[in-house]
Amino acid sequence: MEGNIEIKRYTPDQKLVWNEFVESSKNGTFLFNRDYMDYHSDRFIDNSFLIYRKGKLYSLLPANRKDDTLYSHQGLTYGGLIMNDKCTAENILEVFESLTEELKREGIRKFVYKPVPHIYHRLPSEEDLYALFRINAQLTVRNISSTIMLNSLLRMNKDRREAIRRADRNGLVVKQSTDFEGFWRILEENLNGRYGAKPVHNVNEIIKLASLFPNQIKLWVANLNSNNQEDGIKMMAGVVCYYTPTTIHAQYISATSEGKRMGAVDLIISHLIEKEKLEGGIKWIDLGTSNEDSGKYLNESLIYQKQGFGGRAICYDTYELNL
């Protein structure tokens, strides 16, 4: 079987071929575009692969190497095999057989794999999950993300409905914005104050990425138009959204202390739900995970808020294979 499969290491001269395959794949998103992947190339040693079957490009593996471990991919929310519509279960078993042999030849001893969650699939794409089962890969991380299904909306709970009414009473207005600097000040203050942490992206990185992917990365804000001319317009909250063909992922959500009291985030999420429900096309709004410690700790107050919008559980998993 291995004779059908050829594994080649990605090199920068293959960028166009790589990006075109991602665009036409059944489970790829813009996160796998090399312009997105390579923004943090100084932090990760790229070890991605192009996988050919019978001489034709069949799948991609975005990956980085650290010591004797291959990760798919440490710099991305999810990774795994990017597949086209010709990929079938039996052939992906072939791919994994050849891939694991290639990794052994390269001195890789552990393979850490984060599959693309099904809400991002344009066509069913879980052939890799079956292959992982067949080769005895172990599930090591399971995070829960709260996801809203737009064509089967659940009613928001009482707290979320009241917060939206409160935001309306306070005169908050939702709009798309390019003021990433303003939002980042709110975000960094919150993360540092609550967790002693920083956003994954710094403000210059997110501005660059948003300029490269203006249709995929958008900032939605809730502003307060103050009657005091000196105060002017105040940003109360913001949500940075990643748009894929099937799903909007809330990459960053944050509000000022005043914005939290006013229900500013609730108003933004409500606006996104109503907008996408009206326009159609997008199937899911993913509000992000509520876990720590590789999924073993569930932040119940955080997931309560997300579930209050009608979000229900989607799993973001990680598998490990000892080679």
C-alpha positions, 0 to 999 in steps of 0.5 A: 500500500505504501507505494501509492503514497509519497510524502514530501516536506513543505518548502516555501516555493510550494506556497501557491500549491499549498494555498490552492489546495487549502482553498479547495479542500473539504475541511481546510480554513484560512488558518492553514493559508501560509500567510496565516501560518507563517506569521509566527514562523520565528516561534515554530520550526515548520515541519509541514508535509504535502502528501501525494497519492498516485502522483497527485496531491491528496492531502496536507499536514500543517505541522511543526517540530520541537525536539523529537515531537511533531505537532499539528500544529502548536501555533493553530487552534486545530490542525490535522490532515487537510483533505480533498473530496477524493479522500476516502477512509481506506486511503487515509489509512494508507496515508497514516501508514506511510506518514508514521513510517516517514516520521520514524525515519526522521527521528520523530518519537511522538506525534501530537495531532489536533483534528479540525472540529466537524463544524469547520468541515464543508464535507464530512471529513473524519477519516482521520479520526478513524485512522487514529483509532486504528493506529491506537492513538490516545485521546489526551486533551478534550476541551469543550467549546460552546457552539450555536447552531443557527438553523436550530436556535435555542432560546437564550436564558433569562440572564442573557435576555435581560443583559441584551435589554440592559444594553439597549436601554443604555444606548449601546450600538454594535458596529464593525470596527478597525480599532484593534488598538482600542480593543486590545487595550481592553483585552490585555487589561482583562487577561492580565488582571484575571489570569496574569496572561496575554493574548496569543496575538499581539496587537501588531500581529492581529492588525497584520493578519486582519489586513491580509484576511479582511473577509475572514478576520473582523472586529465587532464592537459595542460603543456608547455614544456619550452625551459628554462631548469630551468623552465622545464614543466609548468602546464598551466591548469587542469580539474578534471573529474568525470567519470560515465557510461554515462557522464564525469563531469568536477568537477574542471576547472582552469588555470593560467593567462598565461594558460588562455591567451594561451587557455589551458582549451580550448585545454583540453576540445577539447582533451576530446571531440575528445578522447571520440568521438573516443572511444565511450561509454560516451554519455555526457561531462558535463562542470558544472553549471554557477549559483549563488543564487540558480540559480537566477543569471546566470554568462553570461561570464562563460556560454558563454565560456561553450556554446562555446564548444557546451554545452547546458542546463541540469538542476540540480534541488532541491525540498523541501517538508514540512512535 
